[in-house]
Amino acid sequence: MYTKESWTCIFLIICGMQSVCHCCDWIRHHYGLLSAEYLSLLDQMGGDITEQEAPVFFPESLYRRIELAEIKTRILTFHYEDKDRFRNETIYQITKLFDGNMKAVTWDKKKLDDFLNILECQFENLKSCVSPAKKPARRLKRYFKKLNRKVLRKMNYSAQAWELIGKETKHHLQRLDIF
């Protein structure tokens, strides 16, 4: 029977296989596996689940717009790449949030490292699936900058701030998983 560490290694090996298969195939066959793994790790990292709400409104309209674009794809010739670009940009912005001062974090460090490694793997693979021509959604970038400023910096990178970031991160990753 495999341990969690073995499964993490297996998933990271799958990430390295991106050059073997076409990126769209990678999304169909591997994105969900890694997504399930980092959502599981996020739950296992520990820490209190906060009831506090973030002082920055969740960008619900951006997610709805991408979901509507998916419906249009079936009717018109809307490009799937927009959805993949949105996924990639969201994961990139999440990884940037976790670059901050994490001294006060109460999470399991090993699980946190695994979580961040898998997130980075998702980002790298999704990045190879989208053309760099289009600029990322400015509203999404602004949302994450506000989250950084109004939660992490304003709360001095406290354990409570990181719990709030963890809650928001989970919400984003779950929404991305629905796509």
Secondary structure, 3 states (H helix, E strand, C coil): CCCHHHHHHHHHHHHHHHHCCCHHHHHHHHHHHHHHHHHHHHHHCCCCCCCCCCCCCCCHHHHHHHHHHHHHHHHCCCCCHHHHHHHHHHHHHHHHHCCCCCCCCCCCHHHHHHHHHHHHHHHHHHHCCCCCCCCCCHHHHHHHHHHHHHHHHCCCCCHHHHHHHHHHHHHHHHHHHHC
